[in-house]
Structure formats: C-alpha cells, structure tokens
Amino acid sequence: MSRGLPDEVEEVLDGSLVAILTVVNDRGRPVSHPMLPLYDRSNKKLYFTSSILFSKKLEHIKRNPRVSVLFSQREFIRSPSYHVVMLKGDARVIDEDLSRVWTSLLPLWRRKEPYIDAYLKQRVAFPLFWERAVIEVIPKATYVWRGGDMLAEPVVLDLGGG
C-alpha cells in the first residue's frame, strides 16, 4: 500500500471500525464477514484477528488467498474525510502462535476499541476466544469512490498487482 495511497484514503482505513472482509468459500462463492480492521500506517498493511472458534474464514483464506475488503458505512468511519474504499488483494493467515502473535496488534486495536483492556483481563474466563489468528491483507488494487458517491466511477489505484 506504500505506492500511492492518498492520506485521505489511509484516514478511512485507519479510522474504520467495521470493514467487510470477503473470502471465497470451498464452493467458489464469496462469503462476507464484518470485522474490525486494523490498518498499520507504519508498514502499510491491513490486519484482522479471528478467534479460532470462528475459523471457517481462516480455512477459506488458506485455500484461496484472494480477498476483498470494503469500507463503506459512514457511521463506522471516524475520519474527517469520507470515501467508500474497496481493497482487492491477497491474504495470509498467521496462526503459528494463537495465544501470542495477535498481541502485536494490540496498540492498533486499543486505538479503535480502548475498552479491549477490560476484556483482556477476563482472558481466563474465555480462553478459546483469545486463541486468535491474524489475517494479513496485501492489497493489489484499491477502488475509491470519493465522497462515498457510489454512482460515480471509482478512482482505481493499482498497487502493483492489478
């Protein structure tokens, strides 16, 4: 994402509380999941965490890494500028250490959901919920509908993978 995303688009990614992650299931059909997106401006990557209790999407990504991510609902985007943004790209599941790897994303998570620390204190009560995999999305193209105008043609930003 380091090749040319305008600041106002990064603001949308950074300020979004909900994004729709769409994966391809084992029958070749799209399946969409509302999720908390964690955008890291320092390395220009988009992350999600997923409990292993809800792991079907993880298996779908492992089988077919092609995903799209839609940022569209104004009420869930805390950003001075508003655009509808869709990323298309490849994802990978990081699940080597389910009880620890996701904690590297806690600073990003806290910025969006400061109350996460209260839930972390209850980790022992819900241990399987906190066994989490990380989904890392590597965007290949970004579509931007400026001002959220979905009737207009999007601005297409090729990020090196079309």
Secondary structure as GFF3:
##gff-version 3
##sequence-region A 1 162
A	DSSP	alpha_helix	7	15	.	.	.	ID=ss1
A	DSSP	beta_strand	19	24	.	.	.	ID=ss2
A	DSSP	beta_strand	30	35	.	.	.	ID=ss3
A	DSSP	beta_strand	38	40	.	.	.	ID=ss4
A	DSSP	beta_strand	45	51	.	.	.	ID=ss5
A	DSSP	three_ten_helix	52	54	.	.	.	ID=ss6
A	DSSP	alpha_helix	56	63	.	.	.	ID=ss7
A	DSSP	beta_strand	66	71	.	.	.	ID=ss8
A	DSSP	three_ten_helix	74	76	.	.	.	ID=ss9
A	DSSP	beta_strand	83	94	.	.	.	ID=ss10
A	DSSP	three_ten_helix	101	105	.	.	.	ID=ss11
A	DSSP	alpha_helix	106	112	.	.	.	ID=ss12
A	DSSP	alpha_helix	116	120	.	.	.	ID=ss13
A	DSSP	beta_strand	132	146	.	.	.	ID=ss14
A	DSSP	beta_strand	155	158	.	.	.	ID=ss15
###
